[in-house]
Amino acid sequence: MSAPTVPFHDLSEFAIDFLLNGRGDGRALAFALVQGWPQFPALDVIFAMSMAAGGIEQTLAGEESVAQAMNTWRMAALVGVDLSMMRKLGLPTDTAADLMAYWQAHDRFFLPL
């Protein structure tokens, strides 16, 4: 497996920026992370999403921010469910690219419409 091209801190900042600047919700964020950093460990996708959701919850008030954080928490959990299913199917679960391959072949939920 190749080394990540950006530090994990940058991945977390990207996730927060993505959500706060109206580029999409947690579902779109999952796809953007997997597409943008296919070499990253798959669990880092969940971690970055969780860090973003937690950061939004802790620093922002308001109904819209709470909804954005809750949606991102749910989507991070669904990425975890996908990784669990991949493992049950005997598929590789190491990288974000493995997640993308699973989504393309088995579960298109996170892929853009």
C-alpha positions in Angstrom: 0.0 0.0 0.0 1.4 3.4 -0.9 1.8 6.2 1.6 -0.9 8.9 1.9 -0.1 12.0 -0.2 -1.5 14.4 2.4 -1.4 14.3 6.2 -4.6 13.0 7.9 -5.0 16.4 9.5 -5.6 17.8 6.0 -8.2 15.1 5.3 -10.1 16.2 8.5 -9.9 19.8 7.5 -11.2 18.9 4.0 -14.2 17.1 5.6 -15.1 20.1 7.8 -14.7 22.6 5.0 -16.8 20.3 2.6 -19.7 20.2 5.1 -19.6 23.9 6.2 -19.3 25.4 2.8 -22.3 23.7 1.3 -20.5 21.3 -1.0 -22.7 18.5 0.2 -24.0 16.4 3.1 -22.4 13.4 4.8 -23.3 11.1 2.0 -21.5 13.3 -0.6 -18.6 13.7 1.8 -18.0 10.0 2.0 -17.8 9.8 -1.8 -15.5 12.8 -2.0 -13.1 11.3 0.6 -13.0 7.9 -1.1 -12.6 9.4 -4.5 -10.0 12.0 -3.5 -7.9 9.8 -1.3 -8.2 6.2 -2.6 -4.8 5.2 -1.0 -5.9 6.2 2.5 -6.9 3.4 4.9 -10.6 2.8 4.6 -11.1 3.4 8.4 -9.6 6.9 8.0 -12.7 7.8 5.9 -14.9 7.0 8.9 -12.5 8.8 11.3 -12.4 12.0 9.1 -16.2 12.0 8.9 -16.5 11.5 12.7 -14.0 14.2 13.4 -15.9 16.6 11.2 -19.3 15.7 12.7 -17.9 16.1 16.2 -16.2 19.4 15.4 -19.4 20.8 14.0 -21.4 19.6 17.0 -18.9 21.1 19.5 -18.4 24.5 17.8 -21.6 25.4 16.0 -25.1 25.9 17.3 -28.3 25.9 15.4 -30.7 23.5 14.0 -29.0 23.3 10.6 -25.5 22.5 12.1 -27.0 19.9 14.4 -28.7 18.2 11.4 -25.5 18.3 9.4 -23.6 16.7 12.2 -26.2 14.0 12.8 -26.4 13.2 9.1 -22.6 12.9 8.9 -22.5 10.6 12.0 -25.1 8.4 10.3 -23.2 8.3 7.0 -20.0 7.4 8.9 -21.8 4.5 10.5 -23.1 3.3 7.1 -19.5 3.4 5.8 -18.6 1.1 8.7 -21.5 -1.2 7.8 -20.2 -1.4 4.3 -16.7 -2.3 5.6 -18.3 -5.0 7.8 -20.2 -6.4 4.8 -17.1 -6.3 2.7 -15.3 -8.4 5.3 -18.1 -10.9 5.4 -17.9 -11.3 1.6 -14.2 -11.8 1.8 -13.4 -8.6 0.0 -10.4 -6.4 0.7 -11.1 -3.7 3.2 -7.7 -1.9 3.4 -8.1 1.3 1.4 -10.6 3.8 0.3 -10.2 2.4 -3.2 -11.5 -0.9 -1.8 -14.6 0.9 -0.6 -15.1 2.5 -4.0 -14.8 -0.9 -5.7 -17.5 -2.3 -3.3 -19.8 0.6 -4.0 -19.4 0.2 -7.7 -20.1 -3.5 -7.7 -22.5 -4.1 -4.8 -24.0 -1.0 -3.2 -24.4 2.3 -5.1 -25.8 4.3 -2.1 -22.7 6.5 -1.8 -22.2 7.0 -5.5 -23.6 10.2 -7.1 -26.9 9.8 -8.8 
